[in-house]
Amino acid sequence: MNPSALGWINRYLDEYKVDLKNLTQYSSEEFYHKLKEVGFIYGTNLIPVSQKHNKDFKLTQEELAKVNLFTSLYIVYHRKNKERAIDNEKCLKTIIGFYAQLRKTHRSLFTLKWKNNKNDQEVENILHQRIQTNDTFIQKNFSNIVTNALLFVDVLSFIQYLDSKKDVCQYATLLEEVLVNSLYLALRAKKLKGKYDKVIIKLVQSSLRYHHIDEEQLKELSEVNFSFIKSKLEKLYILDMMCMTLYSDEEIDDNEKSFILQLTARLEIKELEVEKSITFLYNFVKENRSEIYYFNISNPVKYFYDKTYRSVSILIHRNRKRILQELNESKELMHLLVLSSYRELNPGEKKKVKRQLIDIFKTIPSLTIFALPGGTLLLPIIIKLIPTILPSAFNENIKESDKKLKKS
């Protein structure tokens, strides 16, 4: 199942139907906890929430976000309709209707194509656009903010849509306003400003879809409108987002604790829930620190290289059969790649390699990203990875050639 290719939703629903059915048996709070375990709530997706996944076919961060968002919407729909038999087409139509209503107010959110598409393809189109942040392609790749930290707003809004069919646009806007206002107030409560604070703000700002707020527009906590927040799920989500914000420097001081207590009083949350939220976040960060962006900004160049290497490696290995086929048809490129394994290519040879690799990637849909502006910067990584996908006979030939060179 490849979430970057057309038709992935139908295949996902077919291959994961047992796992999805099991997930519908969880209560709302239990399922929310599952989403925290896989990092969806924190904007750092580790694995699909369904747990079942082919380890040989790794997913990118954006693909994981897409799968987990769809799974969340799917589970919410079927929990609300648990008395009926599972009807995937009705579920897909409902998701399309939900986003169509959101788009009435927020027309820039995405482009609907449902007139020409099947339901599953239309949902794929919506999800692909929805997980994008406000950053451009270059900003997204070079700032490393590639996840959307507020996707659970859609899930909560979808619950509202299924419950009442009322103005879901107003709800989504109010929820984002409360989240961002509270986030700024939480950061203001810190005695010492941490090195991650600006990154947290940028991460959340790049994730906004339904509301925009400046620091000048901030309300005090006593003035923030929490009256529409009714369910425990909403309250837990706000609490977890604030804990993530305050814990970004891995310490919660007295001022921050005071702010959390004021917030929980407004939300009518027990202190026990606060302890649970902080403890869970502590363990999540401890186990997955290397995957969380704002803990890796001390060496942004190294982090960018490591993250890019992993992403490119996934794409190269996923498309290795097609790349091999194209390489075999390009004898000159194959020859240059062999040469590059034991000597530095001259400028003219490097230009040929760059040009011919870009031509190859233009023929493979999921690799056309390298043909975009800035994509050529990834070519050294690609050239480094290519030997790992070549047949063993080819690698042995390289070694043999190396031996001949040493003898001569």
CORVEN-V87183 format. One record per backbone hydrogen bond with DSSP energy under -0.5 kcal/mol. NH is the residue of the N-H (numbers start at 1). CO is the residue of the C=O. E is the energy in kcal/mol with one decimal. If there is no record, write none. Layout:
BEGIN
nh->NH co->CO e->E
nh->NH co->CO e->E
END
This chain:
BEGIN
nh->3 co->1 e->-0.6
nh->5 co->2 e->-2.2
nh->8 co->5 e->-1.1
nh->11 co->7 e->-1.4
nh->12 co->8 e->-2.6
nh->13 co->9 e->-2.9
nh->14 co->10 e->-1.7
nh->15 co->11 e->-3.0
nh->16 co->12 e->-2.4
nh->17 co->14 e->-0.7
nh->20 co->16 e->-3.0
nh->21 co->17 e->-2.1
nh->22 co->18 e->-2.1
nh->23 co->19 e->-1.9
nh->24 co->20 e->-1.4
nh->25 co->22 e->-1.2
nh->26 co->23 e->-1.3
nh->31 co->27 e->-2.6
nh->32 co->28 e->-2.2
nh->33 co->29 e->-2.1
nh->34 co->30 e->-1.7
nh->35 co->31 e->-2.0
nh->36 co->32 e->-1.6
nh->37 co->33 e->-2.2
nh->38 co->34 e->-1.6
nh->39 co->36 e->-1.1
nh->40 co->35 e->-1.4
nh->41 co->35 e->-1.0
nh->43 co->39 e->-0.6
nh->43 co->40 e->-1.0
nh->44 co->39 e->-2.3
nh->46 co->38 e->-2.9
nh->51 co->48 e->-2.1
nh->52 co->50 e->-1.8
nh->55 co->53 e->-0.8
nh->57 co->54 e->-1.8
nh->58 co->56 e->-0.6
nh->64 co->60 e->-2.4
nh->65 co->61 e->-2.2
nh->66 co->62 e->-2.1
nh->67 co->63 e->-2.5
nh->68 co->64 e->-2.7
nh->69 co->65 e->-2.2
nh->70 co->66 e->-2.3
nh->71 co->67 e->-2.7
nh->72 co->68 e->-2.0
nh->73 co->69 e->-2.3
nh->74 co->70 e->-2.7
nh->75 co->71 e->-2.8
nh->76 co->72 e->-2.4
nh->77 co->73 e->-2.3
nh->78 co->74 e->-2.3
nh->79 co->75 e->-2.2
nh->80 co->76 e->-1.8
nh->81 co->77 e->-1.0
nh->82 co->79 e->-0.9
nh->84 co->81 e->-1.8
nh->88 co->86 e->-0.5
nh->91 co->87 e->-1.9
nh->92 co->88 e->-2.5
nh->93 co->89 e->-2.4
nh->94 co->90 e->-2.2
nh->95 co->91 e->-2.2
nh->96 co->92 e->-2.2
nh->97 co->93 e->-2.4
nh->98 co->94 e->-2.3
nh->99 co->95 e->-2.2
nh->100 co->96 e->-2.2
nh->101 co->97 e->-1.8
nh->102 co->98 e->-1.8
nh->103 co->99 e->-2.1
nh->104 co->100 e->-0.8
nh->104 co->101 e->-0.6
nh->105 co->101 e->-0.6
nh->105 co->102 e->-0.9
nh->106 co->102 e->-2.4
nh->107 co->105 e->-0.7
nh->109 co->106 e->-1.8
nh->112 co->110 e->-0.5
nh->116 co->113 e->-2.0
nh->117 co->113 e->-0.9
nh->122 co->118 e->-2.3
nh->123 co->119 e->-2.3
nh->124 co->120 e->-2.1
nh->125 co->121 e->-2.1
nh->126 co->122 e->-2.4
nh->127 co->123 e->-2.9
nh->128 co->124 e->-2.2
nh->129 co->125 e->-1.7
nh->130 co->126 e->-2.6
nh->131 co->127 e->-2.1
nh->132 co->129 e->-0.8
nh->134 co->206 e->-2.2
nh->140 co->136 e->-2.9
nh->141 co->137 e->-1.9
nh->142 co->138 e->-2.4
nh->143 co->139 e->-2.2
nh->144 co->140 e->-0.6
nh->146 co->144 e->-1.6
nh->149 co->147 e->-0.7
nh->151 co->148 e->-0.8
nh->153 co->150 e->-1.5
nh->154 co->151 e->-1.2
nh->155 co->151 e->-0.9
nh->156 co->152 e->-2.3
nh->157 co->153 e->-2.3
nh->158 co->154 e->-2.3
nh->159 co->155 e->-1.8
nh->160 co->156 e->-1.7
nh->161 co->157 e->-2.3
nh->162 co->158 e->-2.4
nh->163 co->159 e->-2.0
nh->164 co->160 e->-2.5
nh->165 co->160 e->-0.9
nh->165 co->161 e->-0.9
nh->168 co->166 e->-1.6
nh->171 co->167 e->-1.4
nh->172 co->168 e->-2.5
nh->173 co->169 e->-2.2
nh->174 co->170 e->-2.6
nh->175 co->171 e->-2.6
nh->176 co->172 e->-2.2
nh->177 co->173 e->-2.1
nh->178 co->174 e->-2.5
nh->179 co->175 e->-2.4
nh->180 co->176 e->-2.8
nh->181 co->177 e->-2.5
nh->182 co->178 e->-2.4
nh->183 co->179 e->-2.1
nh->184 co->180 e->-2.4
nh->185 co->181 e->-2.1
nh->186 co->182 e->-2.4
nh->187 co->183 e->-2.2
nh->188 co->184 e->-2.2
nh->189 co->185 e->-1.4
nh->190 co->187 e->-1.1
nh->193 co->191 e->-0.5
nh->197 co->194 e->-1.0
nh->200 co->196 e->-2.4
nh->201 co->197 e->-2.2
nh->202 co->198 e->-2.4
nh->203 co->199 e->-2.7
nh->204 co->200 e->-2.4
nh->205 co->201 e->-2.9
nh->206 co->202 e->-2.5
nh->207 co->204 e->-1.0
nh->208 co->204 e->-0.8
nh->208 co->205 e->-0.8
nh->217 co->214 e->-1.6
nh->218 co->215 e->-1.3
nh->223 co->220 e->-1.8
nh->224 co->220 e->-1.0
nh->224 co->221 e->-0.6
nh->226 co->224 e->-1.0
nh->229 co->226 e->-1.7
nh->230 co->228 e->-0.9
nh->235 co->231 e->-1.6
nh->236 co->232 e->-2.8
nh->237 co->233 e->-2.1
nh->238 co->234 e->-2.2
nh->239 co->235 e->-2.4
nh->240 co->236 e->-2.8
nh->241 co->237 e->-2.3
nh->242 co->238 e->-2.1
nh->243 co->239 e->-2.5
nh->244 co->240 e->-2.3
nh->245 co->241 e->-1.9
nh->246 co->242 e->-2.7
nh->247 co->243 e->-2.4
nh->248 co->245 e->-0.9
nh->249 co->246 e->-0.7
nh->250 co->247 e->-2.7
nh->253 co->251 e->-0.6
nh->257 co->253 e->-2.3
nh->258 co->254 e->-2.4
nh->259 co->255 e->-2.1
nh->260 co->256 e->-2.5
nh->261 co->257 e->-2.4
nh->262 co->258 e->-2.1
nh->263 co->259 e->-2.6
nh->264 co->260 e->-3.1
nh->265 co->261 e->-1.9
nh->266 co->262 e->-1.9
nh->267 co->263 e->-2.1
nh->268 co->264 e->-0.9
nh->269 co->264 e->-2.7
nh->273 co->270 e->-1.1
nh->274 co->270 e->-1.0
nh->275 co->271 e->-2.1
nh->276 co->272 e->-2.2
nh->277 co->273 e->-2.4
nh->278 co->274 e->-2.5
nh->279 co->275 e->-2.6
nh->280 co->276 e->-2.6
nh->281 co->277 e->-2.2
nh->282 co->278 e->-2.5
nh->283 co->279 e->-2.1
nh->284 co->280 e->-2.5
nh->285 co->281 e->-2.7
nh->286 co->282 e->-2.3
nh->287 co->283 e->-2.1
nh->288 co->284 e->-1.8
nh->289 co->285 e->-0.9
nh->291 co->288 e->-1.9
nh->292 co->288 e->-0.6
nh->292 co->289 e->-1.4
nh->293 co->291 e->-0.6
nh->295 co->292 e->-1.4
nh->296 co->293 e->-2.6
nh->299 co->296 e->-0.6
nh->300 co->297 e->-0.8
nh->303 co->299 e->-2.5
nh->304 co->300 e->-2.7
nh->305 co->301 e->-2.4
nh->306 co->302 e->-3.0
nh->307 co->303 e->-2.9
nh->308 co->304 e->-2.8
nh->309 co->305 e->-3.0
nh->310 co->306 e->-2.1
nh->311 co->307 e->-2.2
nh->312 co->308 e->-3.1
nh->313 co->309 e->-2.4
nh->314 co->310 e->-2.0
nh->315 co->311 e->-1.9
nh->316 co->312 e->-2.9
nh->317 co->313 e->-2.5
nh->318 co->314 e->-2.1
nh->319 co->315 e->-1.5
nh->320 co->317 e->-0.9
nh->323 co->319 e->-2.4
nh->324 co->320 e->-2.8
nh->325 co->321 e->-2.0
nh->326 co->322 e->-2.2
nh->327 co->323 e->-2.9
nh->328 co->324 e->-2.6
nh->329 co->325 e->-1.2
nh->330 co->326 e->-0.7
nh->330 co->327 e->-0.9
nh->331 co->329 e->-0.7
nh->334 co->330 e->-2.2
nh->335 co->331 e->-2.3
nh->336 co->332 e->-2.3
nh->337 co->333 e->-2.3
nh->338 co->334 e->-1.9
nh->339 co->335 e->-2.2
nh->340 co->336 e->-2.3
nh->341 co->337 e->-0.6
nh->341 co->338 e->-1.0
nh->342 co->339 e->-1.7
nh->343 co->339 e->-1.4
nh->350 co->346 e->-2.4
nh->351 co->347 e->-1.9
nh->352 co->348 e->-1.7
nh->353 co->349 e->-2.4
nh->354 co->350 e->-2.6
nh->355 co->351 e->-2.7
nh->356 co->352 e->-2.7
nh->357 co->353 e->-2.5
nh->358 co->354 e->-2.1
nh->359 co->355 e->-1.9
nh->360 co->356 e->-1.8
nh->361 co->357 e->-2.6
nh->362 co->358 e->-1.6
nh->363 co->359 e->-0.5
nh->363 co->360 e->-1.4
nh->364 co->361 e->-0.9
nh->365 co->363 e->-0.6
nh->367 co->364 e->-2.3
nh->368 co->365 e->-1.4
nh->370 co->367 e->-1.7
nh->371 co->368 e->-1.7
nh->372 co->369 e->-1.1
nh->375 co->372 e->-2.8
nh->377 co->374 e->-1.1
nh->378 co->375 e->-1.8
nh->379 co->376 e->-1.4
nh->381 co->378 e->-0.6
nh->382 co->378 e->-1.9
nh->383 co->379 e->-2.9
nh->384 co->380 e->-1.7
nh->385 co->381 e->-1.7
nh->386 co->382 e->-2.1
nh->387 co->383 e->-0.7
nh->388 co->385 e->-1.5
nh->389 co->385 e->-0.5
nh->389 co->386 e->-1.9
nh->390 co->386 e->-0.7
nh->390 co->387 e->-0.6
nh->394 co->391 e->-0.6
nh->395 co->391 e->-1.6
nh->396 co->392 e->-2.6
nh->397 co->393 e->-1.9
nh->398 co->394 e->-1.7
nh->399 co->395 e->-1.9
nh->400 co->396 e->-2.4
nh->401 co->397 e->-2.6
nh->402 co->398 e->-2.2
nh->403 co->399 e->-2.1
nh->404 co->400 e->-2.0
nh->405 co->401 e->-2.0
nh->406 co->402 e->-2.0
nh->407 co->403 e->-2.1
nh->408 co->404 e->-2.1
END
